[in-house]
Amino acid sequence: MKRLGNVVCIRATALLLAALLAGCAATPLDNAALESETFESHVENGQRHWNAGEYERATDAYQQALALQDRADIRKALGLLALSMSRFSQARAYLEPLVRDNPEDLNLRENYAITLLKQQDIKQAEAQFLAIHTLSPDRPATLNYLGVISDLQGDYAAAGDYYQKALSLQPNNAIFNNNYGYSRLMLGDFIAAEHWFRQALEQNPDQAERITNNLAIAYARQGQYEKAITLLSATGDEPSVLNNIGYVALLNGDYRSAIAYLERAIELSPSYYARAAANLELARKSLDKSESDS
């Protein structure tokens, strides 16, 4: 079961360069002016590469700018780029001191909290998101992440409340719909999960593979195995699909169906399918135990 990247699409924000752009008189440049112009060109290159999705080159440009002028906006850019590249320790090193100095910058603080969550520092991430929520109760992304954290803590009721609030603000957000569906799936409300996954799929077909996987699990958890297989067949190889559905049937306590799907997975696999074989052994033992107990 997959969430949508949870994480969040981080876009470059325009850096404030007004001070650098002022006073361009046609006079001979001194060393300070040359340094300023070089700094500006590095920042502009960094922005251009960032907008083009060239994060490594953007990082190089901003690091060259930082070497000339140690500025908070450049450190913020480097932190956000590191987060975009899943370099969470590096992102934290840049963002943490900035958040201490600028706790009122909620965009900065939200990205710092996301970094903490990505590092699985759940308690610290929760503290940051709750502080943001106190300052700005109607931030949809913060509400969504508080839902994610509540899910991780097994508090599905609280998670549902957060997702519902996020969806009341952005009802067509595929990430929120998918995450709410995932939360309902974990709670065992498979019909509701199916509804929210369908909503997410309609809103973001670009994420079809991930959302389809979740929707198929919702079907399978309701015992609609063939429907789930049909849905997954477009994106997965048949032995893998059959193994996954067999495992869900095992979770359902439907041991005979689990055995049938897992045997088919092993039969169709071009090589020894160790995972399916292990699941099959577990399904057979579970069936034997259930029959001996009855």
Phi, psi and chi 1 to 4 in degrees:
 res  aa     phi    psi   chi1   chi2   chi3   chi4
   1 MET       -  131.1  -70.0  175.2  -79.4      -
   2 LYS  -124.9  138.3  -59.3  178.6 -178.4  176.2
   3 ARG   -86.2  168.8  -66.9 -170.2 -174.9  -86.3
   4 LEU   -82.6   74.8  -77.5 -176.8      -      -
   5 GLY    64.2  -11.0      -      -      -      -
   6 ASN    23.6    1.3  -82.2  -74.1      -      -
   7 VAL  -111.1 -153.3 -101.9      -      -      -
   8 VAL  -137.3  142.6   69.6      -      -      -
   9 CYS   -77.0  115.9  -65.5      -      -      -
  10 ILE  -100.5  118.0  -57.7  165.7      -      -
  11 ARG  -103.7  150.4  -65.8 -176.4  173.1   86.3
  12 ALA   -66.5  136.4      -      -      -      -
  13 THR  -104.5  147.9   54.0      -      -      -
  14 ALA   -64.1  131.9      -      -      -      -
  15 LEU   -85.8  147.4  -62.1  170.8      -      -
  16 LEU   -84.4  110.6  -60.2  178.0      -      -
  17 LEU  -119.1   18.8  -59.1  173.9      -      -
  18 ALA   -57.7  -41.3      -      -      -      -
  19 ALA   -63.1  -33.0      -      -      -      -
  20 LEU   -77.4  -26.9  -64.7  171.5      -      -
  21 LEU   -87.5  -10.4  -62.3  175.6      -      -
  22 ALA   -81.6  151.9      -      -      -      -
  23 GLY    70.1   51.3      -      -      -      -
  24 CYS   -93.4   61.1  -60.1      -      -      -
  25 ALA   -75.3  149.5      -      -      -      -
  26 ALA   -81.7   70.2      -      -      -      -
  27 THR  -126.5  158.4   56.7      -      -      -
  28 PRO   -55.8  137.1  -24.4   34.5      -      -
  29 LEU   -86.4  134.3  -63.2  174.2      -      -
  30 ASP   -88.4  179.3   57.4   18.9      -      -
  31 ASN   -62.2  -37.7  -70.4  -21.6      -      -
  32 ALA   -63.8  -40.8      -      -      -      -
  33 ALA   -66.8  -40.4      -      -      -      -
  34 LEU   -61.6  -41.1  -77.6  169.9      -      -
  35 GLU   -64.0  -41.2 -178.2  177.2  -74.7      -
  36 SER   -63.6  -42.7  178.9      -      -      -
  37 GLU   -63.8  -38.9 -176.2  175.9  -79.3      -
  38 THR   -65.2  -42.7  -57.4      -      -      -
  39 PHE   -57.7  -47.7  170.8   83.5      -      -
  40 GLU   -61.1  -42.8  179.3 -175.7  -21.1      -
  41 SER   -65.1  -36.9   67.3      -      -      -
  42 HIS   -64.4  -42.1  -71.0  -41.7      -      -
  43 VAL   -64.4  -43.6  171.3      -      -      -
  44 GLU   -63.6  -39.6  -70.8  175.5  -11.2      -
  45 ASN   -64.0  -42.2  -74.5  -23.6      -      -
  46 GLY   -60.5  -44.1      -      -      -      -
  47 GLN   -63.0  -42.3 -172.3   73.2   57.7      -
  48 ARG   -64.6  -45.9  176.7  167.4   50.3   81.1
  49 HIS   -65.8  -37.3  -69.8  -50.5      -      -
  50 TRP   -62.8  -47.0 -164.1  -13.0      -      -
  51 ASN   -61.5  -29.0  -69.4  -22.6      -      -
  52 ALA   -85.5    0.1      -      -      -      -
  53 GLY    77.8   15.6      -      -      -      -
  54 GLU   -95.3   77.3  -60.7  168.5  -15.7      -
  55 TYR   -68.4  -36.4  -63.9  152.8      -      -
  56 GLU   -63.8  -46.3  -69.9  -76.6    5.0      -
  57 ARG   -68.4  -35.6  -62.2 -179.8   71.7  178.5
  58 ALA   -63.6  -42.2      -      -      -      -
  59 THR   -61.5  -44.0  -63.5      -      -      -
  60 ASP   -59.0  -44.0  -71.5  -16.9      -      -
  61 ALA   -64.6  -44.6      -      -      -      -
  62 TYR   -68.1  -33.5  -78.7  121.4      -      -
  63 GLN   -65.9  -36.4  -75.2  175.4  -21.3      -
  64 GLN   -66.8  -37.9  -69.0  179.1   68.7      -
  65 ALA   -64.8  -42.2      -      -      -      -
  66 LEU   -63.7  -33.4 -171.9   66.6      -      -
  67 ALA   -64.8  -26.4      -      -      -      -
  68 LEU   -89.7  -38.7  -66.5  172.9      -      -
  69 GLN  -142.1  117.9  -66.7 -171.5   34.3      -
  70 ASP   -82.6   95.3 -170.3  -14.4      -      -
  71 ARG  -122.8  148.4  -74.6  176.3   29.5  168.7
  72 ALA   -63.3  -38.0      -      -      -      -
  73 ASP   -66.9  -31.4   54.0   -4.6      -      -
  74 ILE   -73.0  -40.0  -56.6  -56.6      -      -
  75 ARG   -63.6  -38.3  -70.8 -173.6  172.2  -83.7
  76 LYS   -63.1  -45.2  178.7  178.5  179.2  179.5
  77 ALA   -59.1  -43.1      -      -      -      -
  78 LEU   -65.8  -36.9  -74.3  165.0      -      -
  79 GLY   -65.7  -42.7      -      -      -      -
  80 LEU   -68.7  -36.4  -63.5 -179.5      -      -
  81 LEU   -64.6  -42.9  -79.0  163.4      -      -
  82 ALA   -61.1  -40.5      -      -      -      -
  83 LEU   -63.3  -41.3  179.8   54.9      -      -
  84 SER   -60.6  -30.7  -62.7      -      -      -
  85 MET   -96.9   12.0  -66.1 -174.9  -73.5      -
  86 SER    62.1   29.2  -60.1      -      -      -
  87 ARG   -97.7   76.9  -64.1  173.1 -178.3  172.9
  88 PHE   -71.0  -36.1  -55.4  125.6      -      -
  89 SER   -64.2  -42.2  -64.6      -      -      -
  90 GLN   -66.0  -42.4 -170.1  177.1   80.6      -
  91 ALA   -60.7  -43.8      -      -      -      -
  92 ARG   -62.9  -40.3 -175.5  170.8 -176.3  168.5
  93 ALA   -62.0  -36.5      -      -      -      -
  94 TYR   -76.9  -43.3  -81.2  118.8      -      -
  95 LEU   -82.9  -32.9  -61.6  178.4      -      -
  96 GLU   -57.8  -51.0 -166.4  164.3   71.8      -
  97 PRO   -65.8  -30.2   18.3  -28.7      -      -
  98 LEU   -67.1  -39.2  -64.0  175.8      -      -
  99 VAL   -65.9  -39.6  169.0      -      -      -
 100 ARG   -60.1  -39.0  -77.3 -161.8  -58.7  -94.1
 101 ASP   -82.0  -24.2  -66.5  -19.4      -      -
 102 ASN  -134.8   63.8  -59.0  -78.6      -      -
 103 PRO   -65.9  -16.3   23.9  -34.0      -      -
 104 GLU   -82.1  -11.1   72.4  -73.3  -10.3      -
 105 ASP   -80.9   93.2 -175.2  -18.9      -      -
 106 LEU   -72.6  -30.7  -61.2 -172.3      -      -
 107 ASN   -63.8  -44.6  -73.9  -34.0      -      -
 108 LEU   -61.3  -45.9  169.8   66.7      -      -
 109 ARG   -65.5  -37.4 -160.2  165.6 -177.7  177.3
 110 GLU   -64.5  -43.3 -163.6  167.6   65.9      -
 111 ASN   -67.6  -33.4  -78.6  -65.8      -      -
 112 TYR   -64.4  -43.1  172.2   58.7      -      -
 113 ALA   -63.5  -38.4      -      -      -      -
 114 ILE   -62.3  -40.9  -68.1  167.3      -      -
 115 THR   -59.7  -45.0  -58.8      -      -      -
 116 LEU   -60.9  -42.0  -63.8  173.6      -      -
 117 LEU   -64.3  -41.8 -176.4   57.7      -      -
 118 LYS   -63.3  -29.0  -68.9  -67.8 -171.5  179.8
 119 GLN   -84.0    2.1  -71.9 -171.0  -55.6      -
 120 GLN    64.2   27.0  -60.2 -176.8    1.8      -
 121 ASP   -90.2   73.9 -168.7  -15.8      -      -
 122 ILE   -63.6  -45.0  -53.7  -59.9      -      -
 123 LYS   -63.9  -44.3  -70.9  -62.8 -177.1 -176.6
 124 GLN   -66.9  -39.6  -71.7  -64.1  -37.9      -
 125 ALA   -62.8  -44.1      -      -      -      -
 126 GLU   -61.2  -41.7 -178.1 -178.7   30.4      -
 127 ALA   -61.3  -41.7      -      -      -      -
 128 GLN   -66.6  -45.8  -71.7  -64.4  -33.9      -
 129 PHE   -64.5  -38.4  -78.6  121.6      -      -
 130 LEU   -65.9  -38.8  -74.4  171.8      -      -
 131 ALA   -64.1  -41.3      -      -      -      -
 132 ILE   -62.7  -43.9  -63.4  166.3      -      -
 133 HIS   -61.9  -36.7 -178.4   53.8      -      -
 134 THR   -64.7  -41.4  -61.1      -      -      -
 135 LEU   -75.6  -31.5  -66.3  169.5      -      -
 136 SER  -145.4   87.8 -179.0      -      -      -
 137 PRO   -65.7  -17.6  -17.9   30.9      -      -
 138 ASP  -109.5   35.2  -66.9  -28.8      -      -
 139 ARG   -90.0  108.2  -70.9 -179.7   70.1   86.4
 140 PRO   -58.5  -42.6  -24.7   34.7      -      -
 141 ALA   -64.6  -39.6      -      -      -      -
 142 THR   -63.2  -43.0  -67.7      -      -      -
 143 LEU   -61.0  -41.5  -70.6  164.4      -      -
 144 ASN   -61.4  -45.9  171.8   65.9      -      -
 145 TYR   -68.9  -32.6  -82.7  108.3      -      -
 146 LEU   -64.9  -33.6  -75.6  169.0      -      -
 147 GLY   -64.6  -43.7      -      -      -      -
 148 VAL   -59.9  -45.8  170.5      -      -      -
 149 ILE   -64.1  -41.4  -70.7  171.0      -      -
 150 SER   -61.6  -39.8  -64.0      -      -      -
 151 ASP   -60.0  -45.9  -85.1  -22.3      -      -
 152 LEU   -61.7  -29.4  -68.6  172.1      -      -
 153 GLN   -89.3   -0.3  -64.7  170.5  -24.8      -
 154 GLY    78.7   11.7      -      -      -      -
 155 ASP   -96.3   78.2 -169.8  -12.1      -      -
 156 TYR   -71.8  -27.0  -57.2  118.2      -      -
 157 ALA   -65.1  -47.2      -      -      -      -
 158 ALA   -64.3  -40.2      -      -      -      -
 159 ALA   -58.5  -45.2      -      -      -      -
 160 GLY   -60.2  -39.8      -      -      -      -
 161 ASP   -62.7  -43.8  -71.7  -18.3      -      -
 162 TYR   -65.5  -44.6  -76.5  125.6      -      -
 163 TYR   -63.8  -40.0  -69.1  131.1      -      -
 164 GLN   -62.7  -39.1  -74.0  175.8   -0.5      -
 165 LYS   -67.1  -41.5  -70.3  174.7 -175.5  174.9
 166 ALA   -62.1  -42.3      -      -      -      -
 167 LEU   -71.7  -26.1  -75.6  163.9      -      -
 168 SER   -67.6  -24.9   70.9      -      -      -
 169 LEU   -91.0  -35.3  -62.8  166.2      -      -
 170 GLN  -137.4   76.6  -67.8 -175.5    3.5      -
 171 PRO   -64.9  -21.2   21.0  -31.9      -      -
 172 ASN  -100.5   18.2  -64.8  -37.1      -      -
 173 ASN   -83.0  113.1 -172.1  -55.3      -      -
 174 ALA   -63.7  -35.8      -      -      -      -
 175 ILE   -62.5  -46.0  -66.3  173.3      -      -
 176 PHE   -64.1  -43.3  -60.0  169.7      -      -
 177 ASN   -62.8  -43.5  -81.0  -79.2      -      -
 178 ASN   -63.2  -44.9  179.1   77.3      -      -
 179 ASN   -66.8  -36.9  -72.3   -9.0      -      -
 180 TYR   -65.6  -40.3 -168.4   23.6      -      -
 181 GLY   -61.4  -41.7      -      -      -      -
 182 TYR   -62.2  -41.3 -178.6   89.1      -      -
 183 SER   -62.4  -43.9 -177.7      -      -      -
 184 ARG   -65.5  -34.6  -61.9  -56.0   89.5 -173.6
 185 LEU   -62.9  -44.7 -170.0   65.9      -      -
 186 MET   -65.6  -30.7  -62.7  -59.2  -67.2      -
 187 LEU   -76.0  -18.3 -173.8   62.1      -      -
 188 GLY    95.5    8.2      -      -      -      -
 189 ASP   -93.7   79.6 -171.3   -8.4      -      -
 190 PHE   -71.5  -31.0  -53.9  129.9      -      -
 191 ILE   -67.6  -43.9  -66.3  174.1      -      -
 192 ALA   -64.8  -40.2      -      -      -      -
 193 ALA   -58.3  -45.6      -      -      -      -
 194 GLU   -56.9  -44.2  176.3 -172.0  -22.0      -
 195 HIS   -58.4  -48.4  167.3   77.1      -      -
 196 TRP   -71.3  -33.6  -66.4  109.1      -      -
 197 PHE   -66.5  -38.0  -69.4  141.9      -      -
 198 ARG   -62.6  -42.4  -77.5 -177.1  173.4  -81.5
 199 GLN   -59.0  -46.1  -69.0  -75.2  101.9      -
 200 ALA   -63.1  -40.0      -      -      -      -
 201 LEU   -65.6  -38.4 -164.1   57.6      -      -
 202 GLU   -66.5  -34.6  -71.1  175.9    6.7      -
 203 GLN   -83.4  -25.5  -68.4  152.6    0.4      -
 204 ASN  -142.8   76.5 -167.8   -8.3      -      -
 205 PRO   -64.2  -17.9   19.8  -30.7      -      -
 206 ASP   -65.4  -24.6  -69.1  -19.3      -      -
 207 GLN  -101.4   27.0  -67.4  -72.6  -19.6      -
 208 ALA   -56.6  -41.3      -      -      -      -
 209 GLU   -62.6  -46.7 -177.8  173.9  -10.6      -
 210 ARG   -66.9  -45.2  -65.6 -177.0  178.4 -173.6
 211 ILE   -69.3  -38.8  -58.9  169.8      -      -
 212 THR   -59.8  -39.4  -64.1      -      -      -
 213 ASN   -59.0  -44.7 -178.5   71.6      -      -
 214 ASN   -66.2  -42.1  -71.3  -18.5      -      -
 215 LEU   -63.0  -40.5  179.0   58.0      -      -
 216 ALA   -62.6  -38.4      -      -      -      -
 217 ILE   -65.0  -39.3  -67.6  170.0      -      -
 218 ALA   -61.1  -42.0      -      -      -      -
 219 TYR   -61.5  -49.2  -75.1  146.5      -      -
 220 ALA   -63.0  -36.6      -      -      -      -
 221 ARG   -66.9  -20.0  -70.4  -65.7  -89.6  168.5
 222 GLN   -91.4    4.8  -64.3  174.7   72.6      -
 223 GLY    84.4    7.6      -      -      -      -
 224 GLN   -91.4   67.0  -59.9  177.6   43.2      -
 225 TYR   -66.9  -45.0  -56.5  124.9      -      -
 226 GLU   -66.0  -35.4  -67.6  -58.0  -40.9      -
 227 LYS   -64.1  -40.9 -166.7  171.9 -176.0  178.1
 228 ALA   -65.3  -41.4      -      -      -      -
 229 ILE   -63.2  -43.7  -70.9  170.3      -      -
 230 THR   -58.8  -41.4  -60.6      -      -      -
 231 LEU   -66.0  -40.0 -161.9   61.2      -      -
 232 LEU   -82.5  -19.8  -68.9  174.5      -      -
 233 SER   -62.3  -26.1  -66.1      -      -      -
 234 ALA   -72.1  -21.0      -      -      -      -
 235 THR  -120.9  -11.5   57.1      -      -      -
 236 GLY  -130.1  158.3      -      -      -      -
 237 ASP   -75.2  150.4   64.9  -81.8      -      -
 238 GLU   -61.0  -44.7 -168.6  170.9    5.8      -
 239 PRO   -59.8  -40.8  -25.6   35.9      -      -
 240 SER   -64.9  -43.0  176.9      -      -      -
 241 VAL   -61.0  -46.4  168.0      -      -      -
 242 LEU   -64.5  -38.0  -69.1  168.4      -      -
 243 ASN   -62.7  -45.2  172.4   68.1      -      -
 244 ASN   -63.6  -43.0  -69.2  -19.4      -      -
 245 ILE   -68.4  -38.0  -62.7  -55.8      -      -
 246 GLY   -60.9  -39.0      -      -      -      -
 247 TYR   -67.8  -39.7 -176.8   74.2      -      -
 248 VAL   -63.7  -41.0  174.9      -      -      -
 249 ALA   -60.1  -37.4      -      -      -      -
 250 LEU   -62.0  -44.0  177.8   59.3      -      -
 251 LEU   -62.0  -33.9  -67.8  177.9      -      -
 252 ASN   -72.1  -10.9  -71.0  -13.0      -      -
 253 GLY    79.2   12.6      -      -      -      -
 254 ASP   -94.7   75.4 -173.5   -3.6      -      -
 255 TYR   -69.1  -35.0  -55.4  126.3      -      -
 256 ARG   -66.8  -41.8  -66.5 -173.1 -173.8  -79.1
 257 SER   -65.3  -40.6  -67.2      -      -      -
 258 ALA   -58.4  -46.5      -      -      -      -
 259 ILE   -61.7  -42.3  -70.8  168.7      -      -
 260 ALA   -63.2  -45.1      -      -      -      -
 261 TYR   -69.7  -38.1  -73.2  119.8      -      -
 262 LEU   -70.6  -36.7  -67.3  166.7      -      -
 263 GLU   -63.8  -40.4  -74.3  179.1  -19.9      -
 264 ARG   -64.2  -39.1  -79.0  173.4   57.9 -167.0
 265 ALA   -60.7  -43.9      -      -      -      -
 266 ILE   -68.5  -40.2  -67.4  169.7      -      -
 267 GLU   -63.1  -39.1  179.8 -177.0  -15.2      -
 268 LEU   -86.4  -14.7  -66.8  173.2      -      -
 269 SER   -71.2  134.0  179.8      -      -      -
 270 PRO   -71.3  -15.1   24.7  -33.5      -      -
 271 SER  -139.6  173.7   58.4      -      -      -
 272 TYR   -59.1  126.0  179.3   64.6      -      -
 273 TYR  -102.9   88.7 -161.1  162.8      -      -
 274 ALA   -61.5  -42.4      -      -      -      -
 275 ARG   -65.9  -44.4 -179.5  171.1  -64.5  177.8
 276 ALA   -64.0  -37.9      -      -      -      -
 277 ALA   -63.9  -40.4      -      -      -      -
 278 ALA   -66.4  -41.2      -      -      -      -
 279 ASN   -65.5  -38.4  -71.6  -23.5      -      -
 280 LEU   -63.7  -43.4  178.1   58.7      -      -
 281 GLU   -60.4  -42.9 -178.5 -179.8    0.3      -
 282 LEU   -64.8  -41.0 -179.8   57.9      -      -
 283 ALA   -63.5  -41.8      -      -      -      -
 284 ARG   -66.0  -41.6  -75.3  172.4  172.7  163.6
 285 LYS   -64.6  -40.2  -73.7 -179.5  178.4  178.7
 286 SER   -65.1  -39.7  -61.8      -      -      -
 287 LEU   -64.4  -45.3  177.3   61.6      -      -
 288 ASP   -59.6  -42.5  -70.3  -17.1      -      -
 289 LYS   -66.8  -42.4 -175.1  175.9 -173.9  -55.7
 290 SER   -65.1  -35.4   68.7      -      -      -
 291 GLU   -74.2  -35.2  -70.0  179.7  -21.1      -
 292 SER   -73.2  -27.6   63.5      -      -      -
 293 ASP   -79.6  -20.2  -69.3  -15.9      -      -
 294 SER   -86.8      -   60.5      -      -      -
